[in-house]
């Protein structure tokens, strides 16, 4: 598999850098085991295994976090994504990776000017007044500068860092090779499906690099909350927005983690907690499109106990089928229905082999532990942690949209309890669940589903003549192939071979008995120590027939026992 890495010659310097960082942080054994060291040595880039690392005194998860931080934006984002995967990693690993931050040194404003000019097609001063040279915020993907439009509107420019796309693409190629190496060289890592995880990460990161996609996310959230006077989504200015820069309304307010300012402004923390929870639950259970990172830094409180949300680069999407599964799971958690929960987990397992009986026992134990707990005392975050622990124990890899949703709910509950000790997310959740279940079985919904199923049935029936005609044409042209996958066919063949062997030996044994009986009747002819030779041959034939009979009896007895 190392040849796959050698094929990407242009990525060798970066691969060498990554390997050295891992070695410095005491992760050299991983570099060796996946074969990267051998590949680099063959390419003439010798690794220095003697490089000492003080971090080897730290825990493995701490060393990994430090290595990812040193490797830059792509690996920081990978660590942040893995910190949401409680279904893959134990809590101590996700907690450590959650400490990864993407705040980095800002890019000089002069390097951003060409990007702004290309994005808007003219000099920045002709569009933006009072464009601040000092960044308002700097992250690994982009940095933010404040400005004002000619009509007086206060805006922020989110500008992608120059040259980051090429580096990210190279890192993603290397991560793809490494995932394949890990999956092939480390059997214990295959249950975590590294190739699949990297593929999901690639799609997520490429969406985050496209700032126009983030702008579309903002516009969609704004449409979903246009009738809610208490939730504010910043306005996008599409005429100045592109893949490398988006321009959106600047919102000034109180950050969600500034408790002292909230109190001085006379805002109601309990009301803010309830409204924030309702907004996110609406995103998940009603809209199927949610803010996947609702941490305090992305939430702003405004006068009138209103809430503004910013930074929509990470958004989760849920299909109607997935939303139904989530409703069933959460309703099962709230109603202590282990059967409903089990069915959902089996759906998520898909084609993966799962010990259904053991999984059912674990789910039953989870439901039993919460059976006597009053609804108001259930902490949804603790329950979701238990669910992900069960999922991880059984090797079930959750789809990325579900892990983002779990993380959003856990973060939301923590933020709500920060301002209201009596906040119970499950109490805010129940009305949404009741509404979703009622809507599912409403007459109009039932009729709509029945109509859709009937149309699919008619389509299937209508396609039968066409499909049958194609089948017959392929058969006439000799292009029809039938693949038979008969279970236990190999075992059947072995048994058939054994049976034929026993029949052959049986026939030979019978022939020996008959032939020996005939030979022993001959008393004339040469003698051996006074005994006729034909008598000796007959005796030997009987002896061989005896041993053959014993072999057949033992063989039959063994086959019956098996």
Buried (B, 14 or more C-beta within 10 A) or exposed (E): BBEBBBEBEEBBEBBBBBBBBBBBBBBBEBBBBBBBBBBBEEBEBEBEEEEEBEBEEBEBBBBBBBBBBBBBBBBBBBBBBBBBBBBBBEEEBBEBBBEBEBEBEBBEBEEBBEBBEEBBEEEBEEBBEEBBEEBBBBBBBBBBBBBBBEEEEEBBBBBBBEEBBEBBBBBBBBBBBBBBBBBBBBEEBEBBBBBBBBBBBBEBBBBBBBBBBBBBBBBBBBEBBEEBEBBBBBBBBEEBBBBBBBBBBBBEBBBBEBEEEBEEBEBEBBEBBBBBBBBBBBBBBBBBBBBBBBBBEBBBBBEEBBBBBBBBBBBBBBEEEBBBBBBBBBBBBBBBBBEBBBBBBBBBBEEEEBEEEEBBEBBBEBBEEBEEEEBEEBBBBEBBBBBBBBBBEBBBBBBBBBBBBBBBBBBBBBBBBBBBEEBBBBBBBBEBBEEBBEEBEEEEEEEEEEEEEEEEEEEEEEEEEEEEEEEEEEEEEEEEEEEEEEEEEEEEEEEEEBEEEBEEBEEEBEEBBEBBEEBBEEEEEEEEEEEBEBBBBBBEBBEBBEEBBEBBEEBEEEEEEE
